[in-house]
């Protein structure tokens, strides 16, 4: 449970940094300009438009990869690569509750982080 919470906090920081800081810099600004072409499409917000949506997507896919890893050989090169990038939860039973909890916690922490930073910037 602690690892899910820490992972959610890290995802919140990454999502806020991705949307609010990197999106306004010259380094990856081309990626966000490219995303403006798809502004009216359903996939715009989870990828480019909203830090909470991006955090939810990242948390969801981390949980899915962890769940999938219980059914396959984790010593295979693909899974070694995946767990180099994402944390391994080591939960004995994966349930819908833990999946919803990890995604919701990531979105909540992203929302709180965003509001806190915006409030500190305006005061």
C-alpha positions in Angstrom: 0.0 0.0 0.0 2.9 2.3 0.8 4.5 1.7 -2.6 1.2 2.5 -4.4 1.0 5.8 -2.5 4.6 6.7 -3.2 4.1 5.8 -6.9 1.0 7.9 -7.0 2.9 10.9 -5.6 5.7 10.4 -8.2 3.1 10.1 -11.0 1.5 13.4 -9.8 4.9 15.2 -9.9 5.6 13.8 -13.4 2.2 14.7 -14.7 2.3 18.2 -13.4 5.8 18.7 -14.8 4.9 17.2 -18.1 1.8 19.4 -18.6 2.7 22.7 -16.9 6.4 23.0 -17.2 7.7 21.0 -20.2 4.7 22.1 -22.3 5.8 25.7 -22.1 9.5 25.2 -22.7 11.2 25.1 -26.0 12.4 21.5 -25.6 9.2 19.6 -26.0 6.9 22.5 -27.1 6.8 20.9 -30.6 5.0 17.8 -29.0 2.3 20.0 -27.6 1.9 22.0 -30.8 1.5 18.7 -32.6 -1.2 17.7 -30.1 -3.2 20.8 -30.9 -4.1 19.2 -34.2 -6.2 16.7 -32.3 -7.8 19.2 -29.9 -11.4 18.0 -30.8 -10.5 14.3 -30.6 -11.3 12.0 -27.7 -7.6 11.2 -27.0 -6.4 14.9 -26.7 -7.0 15.3 -23.0 -5.3 12.1 -21.7 -2.2 12.8 -23.7 -1.8 16.6 -24.0 -4.7 18.5 -22.5 -5.0 17.7 -18.8 -2.4 16.8 -16.1 -5.0 14.9 -14.1 -6.0 12.8 -17.2 -2.4 12.1 -17.9 -1.7 11.0 -14.3 -4.7 8.7 -14.5 -3.5 7.1 -17.7 0.0 6.5 -16.3 -1.3 5.0 -13.1 -3.7 2.8 -14.9 -1.1 1.4 -17.3 1.4 0.9 -14.5 -1.2 -1.1 -12.6 -2.2 -3.1 -15.7 1.5 -4.0 -16.4 1.9 -5.1 -12.8 -1.2 -7.3 -13.1 -0.1 -8.8 -16.4 3.3 -9.6 -14.9 1.8 -12.0 -12.5 0.7 -14.2 -15.4 4.0 -14.3 -17.3 7.6 -15.1 -16.6 9.1 -11.9 -15.2 12.6 -13.0 -16.0 11.9 -12.6 -19.7 13.7 -9.7 -21.4 10.5 -7.8 -22.0 9.4 -7.8 -18.3 12.9 -6.9 -17.2 12.7 -3.9 -19.4 9.2 -3.0 -18.1 10.2 -3.3 -14.5 13.3 -1.2 -15.1 10.8 1.6 -16.0 8.0 1.0 -13.6 7.8 -0.2 -10.0 6.8 -3.7 -9.1 3.9 -3.6 -6.6 4.3 -7.2 -5.1 0.7 -7.4 -4.2 -0.5 -11.0 -3.6 -4.0 -10.4 -5.0 -4.6 -7.8 -7.7 -8.2 -6.5 -7.4 -10.3 -3.8 -9.0 -10.3 -2.0 -5.7 -6.5 -1.6 -5.7 -6.6 -0.5 -9.4 -9.2 2.1 -8.8 -7.5 3.2 -5.6 -4.1 3.7 -7.4 -5.6 5.7 -10.3 -7.8 7.8 -8.0 -5.0 8.6 -5.6 -2.8 9.6 -8.5 -5.5 11.9 -9.9 -6.2 13.4 -6.4 -2.5 14.0 -5.7 -2.1 15.7 -9.1 -5.1 17.9 -8.4 -3.8 18.9 -5.0 -0.3 19.5 -6.3 -1.6 21.6 -9.2 -3.8 23.7 -6.9 -1.1 24.2 -4.3 1.5 25.3 -6.8 -0.9 27.7 -8.5 -1.9 29.2 -5.2 1.7 29.7 -4.2 2.4 31.4 -7.5 -0.4 33.8 -7.2 0.2 34.9 -3.6 
